[in-house]
Amino acid sequence: MEFKSKYIAPVGVDGIYAINTGDWRTKRPILNQEKCIKCGMCFIYCPVNSIAKKDGKFEISYDYCKGCGICAHECR
């Protein structure tokens, strides 16, 4: 069996690539660092893994955040 592309599961001409899905977001969560107790609940419950811990602080990657609000709901 011969494929037209060098990739097994091509998406477009260049094969598999990451899509900036944050553009679909209708709401944009804001992380208030002054109120954050660094419990990590937002990080644990984020369904798309768009929250990361850097230098002891949690940060939201808006490239992939869908604006679902689960992080805000789980925030203590």
N, C-alpha and C positions, 0 to 999 in steps of 0.2 A: 504494500500500500504506500503510495507516495502522496505527500501533502503539498499543497500550493505554497505554504509558508514554512519557515524553519521552526515555527512554534507549534506545539501539539494543539493548544487551545487558543487560536488567534482571536484577537479583538482588534479590528482595524488592520492597517497595513503593517504596523510595527510589532504586532503581537500583544501580549498582555501588558497593561500599564495601569498605573494608579489614576483614579478619577477624583477630582476635587469635588466631593459630594456635599461639602458645606454650603455650596451655592444654592442648595435646595431649601435651606433653613428659612423659616418664617419668623422665628424668635431667636434672639441672641443672648444666652446667659452671660452674666457678668460676675466674676469671682471677686468679692470684696476681701482683699488680703488683710485688712485691719480686723475684720470680724472672724476670719478663718481660724479655727482651732486646730487645723491640720489633722483631723481625724481620719481622712482618706475615704469617707463614705462616698463622696462624689466620684472618686477614682474607681472604687469597687463596683459601683452600680452603673457606670456609663456603658451603655450597650454597644457603642462603637469605638471604645478605647481612645477617646479624644482628649482625655485628661492625663497629664503626666506630672510627676514630682521632679522638680529641678531646683537644686540649691535649697532644699528644705521647704519649698513652696509648691503648691499645685498650680498648674497652668492649663488653660484650655486651648487646644489646637482648633481654631475655627475653620481650618481646611476640611475637617471631617465631621465637625459637630452638626447634628441635625436639628438642634433646638428643641428637643423633646421635653426638656424640663425635669427629667428624672434626677439629675444632679441636684437641682434646687429643692426638689421634694425630699431627697434623702439627707440634705444638709442639716447639721445639728445647730 
